[in-house]
Amino acid sequence: MKRDLDALMEARGLDAFVVSGRTYGNPSLVYLLNGAAVTQGIVVKKRGETPVFIHSPIERDEAAASGLLLVNMARYHFTDILRETGDRLKATVELYRRIFADLEVRGNVGFYGMADQGQAYLFLSALAKALPEIRVRGEYDEALLDVARATKDAGEVAQIREVARLTCEVVEETVAFLRRHPVKDETLITDDGAPLTVGRVKEYVFRLLAERRLESPEGFIFAIGRDAGVPHSQGRPDDPIRLGQTIVYDIFPRRAGGYYFDLTRTFCLGYAPPEVEKVYRDVADCLDAVVAEVRVGVEARRLQQVACAFFAGRGYPTIAEHPETEVGFNHLIGHGLGLAIHEEPVFTDVPSNTRTLQPGHVFTVEPGLYDPGKGYGVRLEDVLWIDEAGRVHNLTPLPKELVVEM
């Protein structure tokens, strides 16, 4: 949480940190700006002090909504520096020299945000050489802001709950849309007699999202039959919607620039083949078994171990015993959720993953079983939140039903 920033900085030996870049696709900058509708900027935080937001002159009103201390970028005359140096890298180093002198930043400084990797390397190397009073620090795993963002306060969870409510509405209306279509030769058809396709369904879903002011920057999954058996297949637009085939519907929208939600349901229209019924029960039982393990202090990797052991016990291949498998259970059990669709905590089952579940964590639990050769895939996904008292809440208010009656 934001209240942990100073303690995290102290633990990492940081005197200050910088987050910079454009806000789009830059969740750490969005996080520090408290939802202010700006396009870019630089946030500098010294340990024990309020962050400072260095903003564009044309976004001064929007910048005020951040609640941070504000500095207008015009103070540093970057265009003049660029004219004098004739070199953008040198000009950017000089800009930061002026910012750090102005804010009295020195010592160990961490750098975060979004930038081209080669560009960031050149800039930080040049900055470290030009400013001997600054010691550039970076982090590769469990970076400071990733750890802070992993635990959510009540206000953040309220935003996630609202996106959850709207997402469930979209799923329910999608199912109602499917049920309104007549069936001919086991295929749903439109008013003009043509088959209803995955592409037409997706067009409808995007309209539902837009009506609720939700955006889906990474798309969503609506895959049927064989494609449902490939976990991240988003579905082929021309595939017809047929009875009795598994449909994996995995949708992960957000408020513009805000918090994501993530939900998966699997269903068959009209009826389900007996093998699919069994697989569905096994996935649902695995979900319950994993959720039963969730509590403060449990190692995150333990949830992956529980899922793999559960499915192996019921005779399915898993990535624990067969890392290359394309059938059975072949992905992680879940992921953290917040301003990024995938964030801390991470559930990879490796010894170096020493993360433990903590109050404030919001994460998915999404077991699945797949066999594209047999033409099916089944995945169920709920989002859990551990509150500050250690209680576990399911944030997914949507029933699970395999068969949708037509």
C-alpha positions in Angstrom: 0.0 0.0 0.0 1.1 3.6 -0.4 1.5 3.9 3.3 4.3 1.3 3.1 6.5 3.3 0.6 8.8 4.8 3.2 9.4 1.5 4.9 10.0 -0.3 1.6 12.5 2.4 0.6 14.3 2.1 3.9 14.5 -1.7 3.5 16.0 -1.3 0.1 18.4 1.5 1.1 16.8 4.1 -1.2 17.0 7.8 -0.4 14.6 8.6 -3.2 13.0 7.2 -6.3 11.8 8.4 -9.7 8.8 7.2 -11.8 8.6 8.7 -15.2 7.1 8.3 -18.7 3.7 8.3 -20.2 0.8 7.2 -18.0 -0.7 4.8 -20.5 0.7 1.3 -19.9 2.6 2.6 -16.8 0.7 1.4 -13.8 3.3 2.6 -11.2 3.0 6.2 -12.4 -0.8 5.9 -12.5 -0.7 4.5 -8.9 1.3 7.4 -7.6 -0.8 10.0 -9.4 -4.0 8.8 -7.6 -6.0 8.6 -10.8 -5.1 12.1 -12.1 -6.0 12.3 -15.9 -2.6 13.3 -17.2 -0.7 11.9 -20.1 2.9 11.9 -18.8 5.2 13.3 -16.2 7.9 12.6 -13.6 7.2 11.8 -9.9 10.1 12.2 -7.5 9.7 10.9 -3.9 12.3 11.3 -1.2 12.1 9.0 1.8 9.9 10.5 4.5 8.5 13.2 2.2 5.5 13.8 0.1 6.0 12.9 -3.6 6.5 15.8 -6.1 4.9 15.7 -9.5 6.7 17.5 -12.3 4.0 18.0 -14.9 3.4 19.4 -18.3 2.4 23.1 -18.4 -0.7 22.3 -20.4 -1.9 19.7 -17.8 -1.6 21.9 -14.7 -5.3 21.6 -13.8 -5.4 17.8 -14.3 -2.1 17.5 -12.3 -3.7 19.2 -9.3 -6.1 16.2 -9.0 -3.1 14.0 -8.0 -2.9 15.6 -4.6 0.9 15.7 -4.8 3.2 18.6 -4.6 3.4 20.2 -8.0 6.2 21.6 -10.1 5.6 22.9 -13.6 8.1 21.4 -16.1 8.5 24.8 -17.7 10.6 25.8 -14.7 13.5 23.8 -16.1 13.5 25.2 -19.7 14.0 21.9 -21.4 13.6 23.3 -24.9 16.4 25.8 -24.3 18.6 23.0 -22.9 17.9 21.0 -26.1 18.9 23.9 -28.3 22.1 24.4 -26.4 23.2 20.8 -26.4 21.8 19.6 -29.7 21.6 16.2 -28.2 18.5 14.8 -26.6 20.3 12.4 -24.2 22.6 15.2 -22.9 19.6 17.5 -22.6 17.6 14.9 -20.6 20.6 14.3 -18.2 20.8 18.1 -17.7 17.1 18.2 -17.0 17.4 15.6 -14.3 20.5 17.4 -12.9 18.3 20.5 -12.5 15.4 18.6 -11.0 17.6 16.8 -8.5 19.4 20.0 -7.5 16.0 21.8 -7.1 14.6 19.0 -4.9 17.8 18.3 -3.1 17.9 14.7 -4.2 21.1 12.7 -3.6 22.3 9.3 -2.5 20.7 6.0 -3.7 18.0 6.7 -6.2 15.7 4.0 -7.7 14.2 4.4 -11.2 10.9 3.0 -12.3 8.4 3.6 -15.1 8.1 2.7 -18.8 10.7 3.3 -21.4 12.5 1.5 -24.2 15.1 -0.8 -22.6 18.0 0.4 -24.6 17.0 4.0 -24.1 16.7 3.5 -20.4 20.1 1.9 -20.2 21.8 4.7 -22.1 20.1 7.4 -20.0 20.8 5.8 -16.6 24.4 5.1 -17.6 24.9 8.7 -18.6 23.1 10.0 -15.6 25.3 8.0 -13.2 28.4 9.2 -14.9 27.3 12.9 -14.9 26.0 13.1 -11.3 28.5 11.6 -8.9 26.2 12.5 -5.9 23.6 10.1 -7.4 23.9 6.4 -7.1 21.5 4.8 -9.6 19.7 1.8 -8.3 17.5 -0.7 -10.1 15.5 -3.8 -9.1 14.7 -6.9 -11.2 12.4 -9.0 -9.1 9.7 -7.7 -6.6 10.5 -4.1 -7.3 9.5 -1.6 -4.6 6.4 -0.3 -6.4 5.3 -3.7 -7.5 5.3 -4.8 -3.8 3.5 -1.6 -2.7 0.8 -2.0 -5.4 0.3 -5.7 -4.5 -1.6 -4.9 -1.3 -4.8 -2.9 -1.8 -6.6 -0.6 0.6 -10.4 -0.4 1.0 -10.6 2.4 -1.6 -8.8 0.4 -4.2 -10.9 -2.7 -3.5 -14.1 -0.7 -3.8 -13.0 0.3 -7.4 -12.3 -3.3 -8.2 -15.7 -4.4 -6.8 -17.4 -1.9 -9.1 -15.6 -3.2 -12.2 -16.5 -6.7 -11.0 -20.2 -5.8 -10.8 -20.2 -4.3 -14.3 -18.1 -7.2 -15.7 -20.7 -9.7 -14.4 -23.4 -7.7 -16.0 -21.6 -8.0 -19.3 -21.2 -11.8 -19.0 -24.9 -12.2 -18.0 -26.1 -10.1 -21.0 -23.8 -12.0 -23.3 -25.4 -15.3 -22.3 -28.9 -13.7 -22.7 -27.8 -12.5 -26.2 -26.8 -16.1 -27.1 -30.1 -17.5 -25.8 -32.1 -15.1 -28.0 -30.8 -16.7 -31.1 -32.7 -19.6 -32.8 -31.0 -22.9 -33.5 -30.7 -24.7 -36.8 -28.8 -27.9 -37.2 -27.2 -27.4 -33.8 -25.9 -24.0 -34.8 -27.1 -20.6 -33.6 -28.4 -18.4 -36.5 -29.0 -14.7 -36.9 -32.1 -13.0 -38.4 -30.7 -13.3 -41.9 -30.2 -17.1 -41.5 -26.5 -16.9 -41.3 -24.6 -18.7 -38.5 -23.9 -16.6 -35.4 -20.1 -16.4 -35.2 -17.5 -15.6 -32.5 -16.8 -12.4 -34.3 -20.4 -11.2 -34.0 -20.5 -12.1 -30.3 -17.4 -10.2 -29.7 -18.8 -7.1 -31.4 -21.8 -7.3 -29.1 -19.5 -7.7 -26.0 -17.4 -4.6 -27.0 -20.7 -2.6 -27.2 -21.7 -3.8 -23.7 -18.3 -2.8 -22.4 -18.6 0.7 -24.0 -22.0 1.2 -22.6 -20.6 0.7 -19.1 -17.5 2.9 -19.8 -15.2 -0.1 -19.5 -12.2 -0.6 -21.7 -10.5 -3.9 -22.7 -7.1 -2.9 -23.9 -5.8 -6.5 -24.1 -9.0 -7.8 -25.7 -10.8 -10.8 -24.2 -11.2 -14.5 -24.8 -14.3 -16.0 -26.3 -13.2 -19.3 -27.7 -15.2 -22.4 -28.7 -14.5 -26.0 -29.2 -10.9 -26.7 -30.2 -9.8 -23.2 -29.5 -11.2 -23.4 -26.0 -8.5 -26.0 -25.5 -5.7 -23.5 -26.0 -5.7 -21.4 -22.9 -4.9 -18.0 -24.4 -6.6 -18.5 -27.8 -9.0 -15.5 -28.1 -11.2 -17.4 -30.6 -11.4 -17.2 -34.3 -13.9 -14.7 -35.6 -15.4 -16.9 -38.2 -16.1 -19.9 -35.9 -19.9 -20.6 -35.6 -21.5 -20.9 -32.2 -22.7 -24.5 -31.9 -24.6 -26.4 -29.2 -22.7 -28.8 -27.0 -19.2 -27.3 -27.5 -17.3 -25.7 -24.6 -17.1 -21.9 -24.7 -14.3 -20.4 -22.6 -15.3 -16.8 -21.9 -12.4 -14.9 -20.1 -13.0 -11.2 -19.8 -10.6 -8.7 -18.1 -11.8 -5.1 -18.5 -11.0 -2.0 -16.5 -12.1 1.5 -15.9 -10.1 3.9 -18.3 -6.7 4.0 -16.7 -7.9 2.3 -13.6 -8.3 -1.1 -11.9 -8.9 -4.3 -13.8 -11.2 -7.2 -13.0 -10.7 -10.7 -14.4 -13.4 -13.4 -14.8 -13.7 -16.7 -16.6 -16.7 -18.9 -17.1 -17.0 -22.0 -19.2 -20.3 -23.2 -20.6 -22.0 -25.3 -23.2 -25.2 -24.2 -25.0 -28.0 -26.7 -24.8 -26.2 -29.6 -23.4 -22.7 -30.8 -22.5 -21.0 -34.1 -23.5 -20.5 -36.5 -20.6 -16.6 -36.2 -20.7 -17.0 -32.4 -20.5 -19.3 -32.7 -17.6 -16.7 -34.7 -15.7 -13.9 -32.3 -16.6 -16.0 -29.4 -15.5 -16.7 -31.0 -12.1 -13.0 -31.6 -11.6 -12.1 -28.0 -12.4 -14.8 -26.7 -10.1 -13.6 -29.0 -7.3 -10.0 -27.9 -7.8 -11.1 -24.2 -7.5 -12.7 -25.0 -4.2 -9.6 -27.0 -3.0 -7.3 -24.1 -3.8 -9.5 -21.4 -2.3 -9.6 -23.5 0.9 -5.8 -23.1 1.2 -5.9 -19.3 1.0 -4.9 -17.6 4.2 -2.4 -15.0 5.4 1.1 -16.4 5.6 0.7 -19.2 3.1 3.4 -19.4 0.4 2.0 -18.2 -2.9 3.6 -21.1 -4.7 1.6 -23.4 -2.4 -1.5 -22.7 -4.4 0.2 -23.9 -7.6 1.3 -27.0 -5.8 -2.2 -27.7 -4.6 -3.7 -27.3 -8.0 -1.2 -29.6 -9.7 -1.5 -32.3 -7.0 -5.3 -32.2 -7.2 -5.4 -32.6 -11.0 -2.6 -35.3 -10.9 -4.7 -37.2 -8.3 -7.6 -37.2 -10.8 -5.5 -38.5 -13.6 -4.6 -35.4 -15.6 -1.2 -34.3 -16.8 0.1 -31.1 -15.2 3.1 -28.8 -15.7 4.5 -30.0 -12.4 5.3 -33.4 -13.8 5.2 -32.6 -17.5 6.3 -29.0 -18.1 5.8 -29.4 -21.9 2.3 -30.7 -21.7 -0.3 -29.1 -24.0 -3.2 -31.0 -22.4 -4.4 -31.2 -18.8 -3.4 -28.3 -16.5 -0.7 -26.3 -18.2 -0.6 -22.8 -16.7 -0.3 -21.0 -13.4 -3.2 -21.1 -10.9 -3.5 -17.4 -10.8 -2.0 -13.9 -10.7 -2.2 -10.7 -8.8 -4.7 -8.1 -10.1 -4.8 -4.3 -9.9 -3.7 -1.5 -12.1 -2.1 -4.1 -14.3 -3.8 -7.3 -15.4 -0.9 -9.4 -14.1 1.0 -8.2 -11.0 2.1 -9.3 -7.6 1.8 -11.8 -6.0 3.2 -14.4 -8.4 2.4 -18.1 -8.0 5.2 -19.7 -9.9 6.3 -22.9 -8.1 10.1 -22.4 -7.9 12.2 -22.3 -4.7 13.1 -18.6 -5.3 9.5 -17.6 -5.0 9.3 -16.9 -1.3 6.2 -14.6 -1.5 3.5 -15.2 1.1 -0.1 -14.2 1.0 -0.7 -11.0 2.9 -3.6 -8.8 3.9 -4.5 -6.6 1.0 -3.6 -9.0 -1.7 -6.1 -9.3 -4.6 -5.5 -12.2 -7.0 -7.2 -14.7 -9.3 -7.7 -18.4 -8.8 -8.2 -20.0 -12.2 -7.8 -23.8 -12.6 -8.3 -25.2 -16.1 -8.1 -28.5 -18.0 -7.6 -28.6 -21.8 -7.5 -31.0 -24.7 -7.7 -29.3 -28.0 -7.4 -32.7 -29.8 -10.7 -33.7 -28.2 -12.2 -30.2 -28.9 -12.7 -28.9 -25.4 -11.2 -26.6 -22.7 -12.6 -25.7 -19.3 -11.5 -22.9 -17.1 -13.1 -21.2 -14.1 -11.8 -18.0 -12.5 -12.7 -16.1 -9.4 -11.0 -13.1 -7.8 -10.1 -13.2 -4.1 -9.2 -10.5 -1.7 -7.7 -10.9 1.8 -8.8 -8.0 4.0 -6.7 -6.3 6.7 -8.2 -8.7 9.3 -7.1 -11.7 7.3 -10.6 -12.6 6.1 -10.9 -14.0 2.5 -13.5 -12.5 0.2 -14.6 -13.7 -3.2 -15.1 -10.6 -5.4 -16.8 -12.5 -8.2 -20.6 -12.4 -7.7 -21.5 -14.7 -10.7 -22.8 -18.3 -10.5 -21.0 -21.2 -12.2 -23.2 -23.3 -14.5 -22.0 -25.6 -17.3 -25.1 -25.9 -19.4 -27.0 -22.9 -20.7 -30.5 -23.9 -21.6 -31.6 -22.8 -25.0 
